[in-house]
Amino acid sequence: MPYNKRGTYRRFAFLLAALVLLAAMATACGKGKNENSGASASASASASASPTASIDPDTVLATWDGGELKQAEFGKYEAFMNVTNPQMGMYLSIPQYKEEIVKQYILQKAFAERATDEQKKAGKAQADEFKKQLDTALKDETNGASLKDAMKTNNITEDEMVDLVVTLATGGEISTAKENEVKATIKDADVKAEFDKAPADYNVDTVRHILVSFTDPATNKERSDADALKRAQEVKKKLEDGGDWTALAKEYSDDTGSKDNGGLYDKTQAKTWVEEFKNAANTQAIGVIGDPVKTEYGYHVMKVEAREAATYDKLSQTDMDAIVSTLVDPKMQTYIQEETDKLKIKVTLPAEPSPSPSASASASASASASAPASPSASASPSASASSK
């Protein structure tokens, strides 16, 4: 689990993530039953109705300069998320997240209202495509029934879902236009300067590791720092004595993302890992089993098998785009915050019933479930699936 936890300004990508997930569900249609199990599980998981369903529809959840948001409207958005993106929908049961999501939704509405005719046309086109995907998913023999059940349980119709997409997609056109405007100001020299701040982040390393976590997965009990370190040192000794990485990783490693393949992370960009793990991958002698490396996840016994040093002239277009995003994101975050502040939003959420322990655990786990149990990125409500 040595991966970075990241969050960017891309909150609207969070609001629109449901479109991507439903598209994936539609794409899965026609495949074998086993291949569709993930999509079916998503639809089935979404069948539980929103915890706020008992709130009076006329309850005002928020006001702003120009309008008010009632439960009747926002409840449909909650239902939309429960159906299309149940993991993210879980966040709506957590008050501090829900308040932020309410603000995001209101800003998206405000953006949609001031969109140009061209932007409205683009938003409508996205909604039309969403409707095609939804129709396909509903007709699918494997997933259609689960999706219909989820929509019925959450009391939302196909037309209501499409209407929501019109608003979200049209509002998204405003933020996309601003992002493109900001991108146009980024020069090659800016990208080079950003790369030069930490060129080793772009090294491509092949690493084997065995993680001894601060929590024993077999008992779910915490391990003390001393116990975790002792276990890691035991693993290191066995490896140095000729122990097999594959066998020892299966026996000792608590990293579910790599324990079954000998702890291997093959040709991985260093910046995806948390700082301590990244530094070890970039500096540890190649072919040597180093001393246990401590991260927030536990102690890692590591061997760097290969390292390809990065140079600016060899960066891929994907890396260049990522650096541009690194430069754009803070400016966009400022823009989104300024636009939110202009609306003077006042959120007045009513007290809600406490979610069940299992629901709370699921909501808490959903962030880490969005990423592999490994050294890399963990999603938050404000993070997009694309914000790598």
C-alpha positions as CSV (number, residue, x, y, z in Angstrom):
1,M,0.0,0.0,0.0
2,P,2.7,2.5,-0.7
3,Y,0.7,4.7,-3.1
4,N,0.1,8.4,-2.8
5,K,-3.3,9.8,-1.7
6,R,-4.3,12.5,-4.1
7,G,-7.0,15.0,-4.4
8,T,-7.4,17.8,-6.9
9,Y,-9.8,20.6,-7.8
10,R,-11.6,18.1,-10.1
11,R,-14.8,18.1,-8.0
12,F,-17.0,18.3,-11.1
13,A,-15.4,15.1,-12.4
14,F,-16.7,13.6,-9.1
15,L,-20.2,14.9,-9.9
16,L,-19.9,13.4,-13.4
17,A,-18.2,10.2,-12.5
18,A,-21.6,8.5,-12.6
19,L,-21.6,9.0,-16.4
20,V,-18.4,7.1,-16.7
21,L,-19.5,4.3,-14.5
22,L,-22.8,3.9,-16.3
23,A,-21.0,3.9,-19.6
24,A,-18.8,1.1,-18.3
25,M,-21.9,-0.8,-17.2
26,A,-23.4,-0.3,-20.7
27,T,-20.1,-1.5,-22.3
28,A,-20.2,-4.6,-20.2
29,C,-23.6,-5.5,-21.7
30,G,-23.4,-8.5,-24.0
31,K,-20.3,-10.0,-22.2
32,G,-20.4,-13.3,-20.3
33,K,-22.1,-13.5,-17.0
34,N,-18.9,-13.8,-15.0
35,E,-17.4,-10.8,-16.8
36,N,-20.4,-8.7,-15.9
37,S,-20.3,-9.5,-12.2
38,G,-18.7,-6.2,-11.3
39,A,-21.4,-4.2,-13.1
40,S,-24.2,-6.3,-11.6
41,A,-22.7,-5.9,-8.1
42,S,-22.6,-2.1,-8.6
43,A,-26.3,-2.0,-9.6
44,S,-27.2,-4.4,-6.8
45,A,-25.2,-2.4,-4.2
46,S,-27.1,0.7,-5.2
47,A,-30.4,-0.8,-4.4
48,S,-30.4,0.7,-0.9
49,A,-32.3,3.9,-0.8
50,S,-30.8,7.2,0.4
51,P,-30.7,7.7,4.1
52,T,-32.3,11.1,3.7
53,A,-35.4,9.7,1.9
54,S,-37.4,10.5,5.1
55,I,-36.7,14.2,5.0
56,D,-39.6,16.4,4.0
57,P,-39.3,17.2,0.3
58,D,-40.0,20.9,1.0
59,T,-37.1,21.1,3.4
60,V,-34.6,23.8,2.3
61,L,-31.1,22.3,2.3
62,A,-29.3,25.5,1.1
63,T,-29.8,29.0,-0.1
64,W,-27.7,31.2,-2.3
65,D,-27.8,34.4,-4.2
66,G,-30.4,33.5,-6.8
67,G,-32.1,30.5,-5.4
68,E,-32.7,27.7,-2.9
69,L,-32.2,24.0,-2.9
70,K,-34.9,21.8,-1.5
71,Q,-34.7,18.1,-0.5
72,A,-37.1,17.2,-3.4
73,E,-34.5,18.3,-5.9
74,F,-31.4,17.2,-4.2
75,G,-32.9,13.9,-3.3
76,K,-33.1,13.1,-7.0
77,Y,-29.4,13.8,-7.2
78,E,-28.7,11.5,-4.3
79,A,-30.8,8.8,-6.0
80,F,-28.9,9.3,-9.2
81,M,-25.6,8.8,-7.4
82,N,-27.0,5.7,-5.6
83,V,-27.9,4.1,-8.9
84,T,-25.0,5.0,-11.0
85,N,-22.1,5.4,-8.5
86,P,-22.9,3.7,-5.2
87,Q,-19.4,4.1,-3.8
88,M,-19.6,7.8,-4.2
89,G,-23.2,7.8,-3.1
90,M,-22.1,6.5,0.3
91,Y,-20.3,9.8,0.9
92,L,-23.7,11.5,1.0
93,S,-24.4,9.7,4.3
94,I,-21.5,11.5,5.9
95,P,-22.5,15.1,6.9
96,Q,-19.2,16.8,6.3
97,Y,-19.0,15.4,2.8
98,K,-22.6,16.0,2.0
99,E,-22.3,19.7,2.8
100,E,-19.4,20.0,0.3
101,I,-21.4,18.0,-2.3
102,V,-24.4,20.3,-1.9
103,K,-22.2,23.3,-2.6
104,Q,-20.7,21.6,-5.7
105,Y,-24.2,20.7,-7.0
106,I,-25.4,24.3,-6.6
107,L,-22.3,25.7,-8.4
108,Q,-22.9,23.2,-11.2
109,K,-26.5,24.5,-11.4
110,A,-25.3,28.1,-11.5
111,F,-22.8,27.3,-14.2
112,A,-25.5,25.5,-16.3
113,E,-27.8,28.6,-16.0
114,R,-25.1,30.9,-17.4
115,A,-23.9,28.6,-20.2
116,T,-23.8,29.8,-23.7
117,D,-26.1,28.3,-26.4
118,E,-23.1,26.3,-27.7
119,Q,-22.3,25.0,-24.2
120,K,-26.0,24.1,-23.7
121,K,-25.9,22.2,-27.0
122,A,-22.8,20.3,-25.9
123,G,-24.4,19.4,-22.5
124,K,-27.5,18.2,-24.3
125,A,-25.4,16.0,-26.6
126,Q,-23.7,14.4,-23.6
127,A,-27.1,13.8,-22.0
128,D,-28.4,12.2,-25.3
129,E,-25.4,9.9,-25.3
130,F,-26.0,9.1,-21.6
131,K,-29.6,8.2,-22.5
132,K,-28.4,5.8,-25.2
133,Q,-26.1,4.1,-22.7
134,L,-28.8,3.9,-20.1
135,D,-31.3,2.4,-22.5
136,T,-28.7,-0.2,-23.5
137,A,-27.9,-1.1,-19.9
138,L,-31.6,-1.4,-19.0
139,K,-32.2,-3.8,-21.9
140,D,-29.2,-6.0,-21.1
141,E,-30.3,-9.4,-20.0
142,T,-27.6,-9.7,-17.3
143,N,-27.6,-6.2,-15.7
144,G,-30.9,-4.7,-16.8
145,A,-33.0,-6.1,-14.0
146,S,-30.5,-5.0,-11.3
147,L,-30.4,-1.5,-12.7
148,K,-34.2,-1.3,-12.9
149,D,-34.5,-2.5,-9.3
150,A,-32.0,0.2,-8.2
151,M,-33.9,2.9,-10.0
152,K,-37.2,1.7,-8.5
153,T,-35.8,1.5,-5.0
154,N,-34.3,5.0,-5.2
155,N,-37.5,6.4,-6.8
156,I,-35.9,7.9,-9.9
157,T,-37.0,7.6,-13.5
158,E,-35.0,7.5,-16.7
159,D,-36.2,10.9,-17.6
160,E,-35.2,12.4,-14.2
161,M,-31.7,10.9,-14.6
162,V,-31.3,12.3,-18.1
163,D,-32.5,15.8,-16.9
164,L,-29.8,15.7,-14.2
165,V,-27.1,14.8,-16.7
166,V,-28.2,17.8,-18.8
167,T,-27.5,20.1,-15.8
168,L,-24.3,18.4,-14.8
169,A,-22.9,18.2,-18.2
170,T,-23.8,21.7,-19.2
171,G,-22.3,23.1,-16.0
172,G,-19.2,21.0,-16.7
173,E,-18.8,22.8,-20.0
174,I,-18.2,26.1,-18.1
175,S,-15.4,24.5,-16.0
176,T,-13.9,22.8,-19.0
177,A,-13.8,26.1,-20.9
178,K,-12.0,27.7,-18.0
179,E,-9.6,24.8,-17.7
180,N,-8.8,25.1,-21.4
181,E,-8.3,28.9,-21.0
182,V,-5.8,28.3,-18.1
183,K,-4.0,25.5,-20.1
184,A,-3.4,27.9,-22.9
185,T,-1.3,30.1,-20.6
186,I,1.1,27.2,-19.7
187,K,4.3,27.4,-21.7
188,D,6.9,24.7,-22.4
189,A,9.3,26.5,-20.1
190,D,6.7,26.2,-17.3
191,V,6.5,22.5,-17.9
192,K,10.3,22.1,-17.9
193,A,10.6,24.1,-14.7
194,E,8.0,21.9,-13.0
195,F,9.8,18.7,-14.1
196,D,13.1,20.1,-12.9
197,K,11.7,20.4,-9.3
198,A,11.7,16.6,-8.9
199,P,13.0,14.8,-12.0
200,A,13.5,11.6,-10.1
201,D,9.7,11.4,-9.6
202,Y,9.5,10.3,-13.2
203,N,12.0,7.5,-12.9
204,V,10.6,4.1,-13.9
205,D,11.5,1.6,-11.2
206,T,11.0,-2.2,-10.9
207,V,10.7,-3.1,-7.2
208,R,9.9,-6.1,-5.1
209,H,8.6,-5.5,-1.6
210,I,6.9,-7.3,1.3
211,L,4.7,-5.1,3.5
212,V,4.3,-5.7,7.2
213,S,1.3,-3.6,8.0
214,F,0.6,-1.9,11.3
215,T,-2.6,-3.9,11.3
216,D,-2.6,-7.7,11.3
217,P,-5.2,-8.6,8.6
218,A,-5.7,-12.0,10.1
219,T,-7.0,-10.6,13.4
220,N,-7.7,-7.0,12.4
221,K,-5.7,-6.0,15.5
222,E,-3.0,-3.3,15.5
223,R,0.6,-4.2,15.5
224,S,3.0,-2.0,17.5
225,D,5.8,-0.3,15.6
226,A,8.3,-2.6,17.3
227,D,6.4,-5.8,16.4
228,A,6.0,-4.7,12.8
229,L,9.7,-3.8,12.5
230,K,10.7,-7.2,14.1
231,R,8.5,-9.1,11.6
232,A,10.0,-7.1,8.7
233,Q,13.5,-7.8,9.9
234,E,12.6,-11.5,10.1
235,V,11.5,-11.4,6.4
236,K,14.6,-9.6,5.4
237,K,16.8,-12.2,7.0
238,K,14.9,-15.0,5.3
239,L,15.3,-13.3,1.9
240,E,19.0,-12.8,2.5
241,D,19.4,-16.4,3.4
242,G,18.0,-17.4,0.0
243,G,14.3,-17.4,0.7
244,D,11.9,-17.3,-2.3
245,W,10.2,-13.9,-2.9
246,T,7.1,-15.5,-4.2
247,A,6.6,-17.8,-1.2
248,L,7.6,-15.2,1.4
249,A,5.4,-12.5,-0.1
250,K,2.4,-14.9,0.1
251,E,3.2,-15.7,3.7
252,Y,4.2,-12.3,5.0
253,S,3.0,-9.5,2.8
254,D,0.0,-7.5,3.8
255,D,-0.1,-5.7,0.4
256,T,-3.0,-7.3,-1.4
257,G,-1.9,-5.6,-4.6
258,S,1.3,-7.5,-5.0
259,K,1.6,-10.4,-2.5
260,D,0.5,-13.0,-5.0
261,N,3.1,-12.0,-7.6
262,G,6.2,-12.0,-5.4
263,G,5.7,-8.5,-4.2
264,L,6.5,-7.1,-7.7
265,Y,5.8,-3.7,-9.0
266,D,7.1,-3.8,-12.6
267,K,8.2,-0.6,-14.4
268,T,6.3,1.8,-12.2
269,Q,6.8,5.5,-12.1
270,A,8.2,6.6,-8.8
271,K,5.9,9.5,-8.2
272,T,3.0,7.2,-7.8
273,W,4.4,6.0,-4.4
274,V,4.4,7.7,-1.0
275,E,7.5,9.7,-0.2
276,E,9.4,7.2,1.8
277,F,8.8,4.3,-0.6
278,K,9.5,6.5,-3.6
279,N,12.8,7.7,-2.1
280,A,13.9,4.1,-1.4
281,A,13.0,3.0,-4.9
282,N,15.0,5.9,-6.4
283,T,18.1,5.6,-4.2
284,Q,18.5,2.0,-2.9
285,A,21.3,0.0,-4.5
286,I,20.0,-2.2,-7.3
287,G,19.8,-5.8,-6.4
288,V,20.2,-5.3,-2.7
289,I,17.6,-6.1,0.0
290,G,17.6,-2.9,2.0
291,D,16.7,-2.2,5.6
292,P,12.9,-2.0,6.2
293,V,11.4,1.2,5.0
294,K,8.7,2.7,7.2
295,T,5.7,4.4,5.6
296,E,2.2,5.2,6.9
297,Y,1.2,1.7,5.9
298,G,3.9,-0.2,7.8
299,Y,7.4,-1.5,7.1
300,H,8.4,-2.5,3.6
301,V,11.2,-4.9,2.8
302,M,12.4,-3.8,-0.6
303,K,14.7,-4.8,-3.4
304,V,15.1,-2.5,-6.4
305,E,15.5,-4.8,-9.5
306,A,15.8,-2.0,-12.1
307,R,15.8,1.7,-12.4
308,E,15.4,3.9,-15.5
309,A,16.4,7.5,-14.8
310,A,14.0,10.0,-16.4
311,T,15.1,12.9,-18.6
312,Y,12.8,15.7,-19.8
313,D,13.4,15.0,-23.5
314,K,12.1,11.4,-23.0
315,L,8.9,12.2,-21.2
316,S,5.8,10.7,-22.7
317,Q,2.9,12.8,-23.7
318,T,1.0,11.4,-20.8
319,D,3.7,12.7,-18.4
320,M,3.7,16.1,-20.1
321,D,-0.1,16.3,-19.7
322,A,0.2,15.3,-16.1
323,I,2.7,18.1,-15.4
324,V,0.4,20.6,-17.2
325,S,-2.5,19.3,-14.9
326,T,-0.2,19.9,-11.9
327,L,0.2,23.5,-13.0
328,V,-3.5,24.0,-13.9
329,D,-5.1,22.4,-10.9
330,P,-4.2,25.0,-8.3
331,K,-5.5,27.8,-10.6
332,M,-8.7,25.9,-11.2
333,Q,-9.1,25.2,-7.5
334,T,-8.9,28.9,-6.8
335,Y,-11.4,29.6,-9.6
336,I,-13.9,27.1,-8.3
337,Q,-13.5,28.4,-4.8
338,E,-14.0,32.0,-6.0
339,E,-17.1,31.1,-8.0
340,T,-18.5,29.2,-5.0
341,D,-17.9,32.2,-2.7
342,K,-19.6,34.6,-5.1
343,L,-22.8,32.6,-4.7
344,K,-22.8,33.1,-0.9
345,I,-24.1,29.6,-0.3
346,K,-25.6,28.9,3.1
347,V,-26.1,25.1,3.8
348,T,-28.7,24.2,6.4
349,L,-28.7,20.4,6.4
350,P,-31.2,18.9,8.8
351,A,-30.0,16.3,11.3
352,E,-30.0,12.9,9.8
353,P,-30.3,9.4,11.3
354,S,-26.9,7.9,12.0
355,P,-25.9,5.3,9.3
356,S,-25.6,1.7,10.4
357,P,-22.2,0.5,11.4
358,S,-21.9,-1.5,8.2
359,A,-22.8,1.5,6.1
360,S,-20.3,3.7,7.9
361,A,-17.6,1.2,7.4
362,S,-18.5,0.9,3.7
363,A,-18.4,4.7,3.3
364,S,-15.0,4.9,5.0
365,A,-13.6,2.1,3.0
366,S,-14.8,3.4,-0.4
367,A,-12.0,5.9,-0.8
368,S,-9.3,3.2,-0.5
369,A,-11.5,0.8,-2.6
370,S,-11.1,3.2,-5.5
371,A,-7.4,2.3,-5.6
372,P,-5.4,-0.9,-5.4
373,A,-4.3,-2.0,-2.0
374,S,-0.7,-1.1,-2.8
375,P,1.6,1.9,-2.8
376,S,-0.6,4.3,-4.8
377,A,-3.5,6.7,-5.3
378,S,-6.5,6.7,-3.0
379,A,-9.7,8.6,-4.1
380,S,-11.6,11.1,-2.1
381,P,-15.0,12.7,-2.8
382,S,-13.2,15.6,-4.5
383,A,-11.0,13.4,-6.6
384,S,-11.7,12.3,-10.1
385,A,-10.9,8.9,-11.4
386,S,-8.7,10.6,-13.9
387,S,-6.8,12.8,-11.5
388,K,-3.8,10.6,-11.4
